[in-house]
């Protein structure tokens, strides 16, 4: 974890299985931080924009394009922001490539930089699953959570796990970000 931030924003990764509250948390956290006077920006999950005008088909090339788009969106949002809240990261793309296609491509792995984030929040799937055109594993969310935990541990990243209802998740996430800002 970086201790000196300089002109670069603090990057917060918000990861977890599908339908685990990542987008809601990212939006709520950005709003709460802005209310406290911080320049906080929420970077939306790029796959939603990617599939907005085309059918959802997952090929390795699609996953690579989504990963590149996610990173480009993060970089574009970084200007003028003190805190960058990233609603998913290339970690999600890596796990999805492994689940859907058996492995992540070399091109995808070249984009995978999990240590670029100063804080990782892991949203647990202990909330009701919500149907969505980009979601396909309603009964496998605990398995997907285990894959996230396994990869984060392999990378030596100690994520803050978020459980429970919306407000307690938000409060724990807020405390984690504010502690990082105070360090």
N, C-alpha and C positions, 0 to 999 in steps of 0.2 A: 504494500500500500504506500502510495506517495505521501510524504509528510508536507512537502512544500508544493503548493498548487500554482503559484505565480499567476499568469494570465490564462492558464488553461482551466476550463470548468471542471468541477468534480463530476465524475461520471458514475452514475448509479445504474447497475444492471438489475432489471426486474425480470426474473426468469421463473419458469415452472411449467407444469403440464398445461394442456389446453383446459380452458374453463376453470382456471384457478384464481381468477380475479386480478390478473396482472394489469389489464388496461384500466379497470376501475381504480385500482390502487395508484397507478401512474398519474392519472388525471386528478384524483383527490389529493395526492401528495404534492403535485405541482401547485394546485390551488392553495393548499394550506401553507406551503413555503412562501409563495408570493404574498399571501396575507401577512406573513411575518416579515416581509420586506426583502426577501431573497429573490434574485433574478433566477427563477427556476423554469426550465423548459421541458416539456414532455415530448419525447420523440415517439410517435406512434409506431406500432408494429407495421413494418413495410409490406409484409405479405398481403395485407388488406388492400393496399393501393395496387400492388402487382396484379392481384386477381380481380380487381374491380370491374374490368371490362373483358374478361376472358373466363372460360370455364376453369374450374379448379382441377388441375392435373399436376401431379407431382413427378417431375423428372429430375435427374441430377442437375441438368442445365437450369431448370427453374429454381431449384434450391440455391445454386450458385448465384443466380441473378438476384434472388431475394436477399442473400447474405450481402452481396455488394451494394444493393440498394439500401439495406439497413445501415450499413457503415456510412454510406454517402449522406443519408438523412441525418445521422448523428453528427457528422462533420459539419453539415450545413447549419444545423441547429446550435452548434457550439458557440458561434459568434454572438457575443453580447450576453451570454448566459453564464452564471456562476455555478449553477447546478443543472446537470443534464440527466434527466430521468428517462432511461431507455426501456421502453415497453418491449421487452424481449431483446435478444442479442444473437449473434452468430452461433452461440451455444445451442439455441433452439434448432437452427438449421442443421447443425452437426448431428444432433440427436435424431432429428427427423430423417436425415439422409440414411443414418444407420438403421432406423426402424423400417423405413419404406423401401430402401434399396440395398441394405446389407452393409454399406460402408459409406463413409464420406470421401468424396473425390479429393485428389491432390489440390485442385484449384480451390475447393471449399476450405480445406485445411489451411491453405495459405492465407485465407481471410480470417481464420479463427484466432483471435487474440484475447483470451479471457482475462489476461492480467492488465488490460487497458482500463479496467473499471476499478474505481477506488472503493466501492462497496457493492456487494451482491446481495440482493433480497430474493429469497426463494419462496414463492407463493405455493402453499400446500393446497391440494384439492379437497379440502374438507368443507366445501360449500357446494350447493347443488349444481349439477352440470346443466349448462344452458345450450340448447341446440344452436348451431351456427353452420353456415355452408363450408367453413374452413376447418371444422372439427369432425373427427371421425373415430375417436377412441373413448366413448363415454364410460366404458367399464374397465379401462386400462389406465386410468389416471394415476393410481398408486404405483403401478409398474413404471410409468413414465417419470413419476417423482423420484423413484429409486434410481433411474438412469441419470437424472439431473444430479442427485446427490453423489452418485458414483463418479461422474465426470468432474464435478467440482472438487471432490476429495482428491482425485487423480491430479488435478491442477494445483492442489494445495490452497484452495480458496475456501475460507470459512464463511459461508453464507449465513445471513440472518434469516431464520425460518419464520414465516408469517402464517399464523393459523387463526381460525375463529371468524367471527363476524367482521363486517366491514370496518367499523370504528376501531376495535382493538388492533386490527391489522395496521390501519393507518397510523395509530398512535405509536406502535412499535417501530414502524418504518420511519416515522418522523423523528423519534428519539435517536434512532441509529444514524440518520443523516445529520442531525444537529450535533451529535457527539463527534462525528467526523469533522464537521466544520469547526468545532471547538478545539480539536487536536492541534 
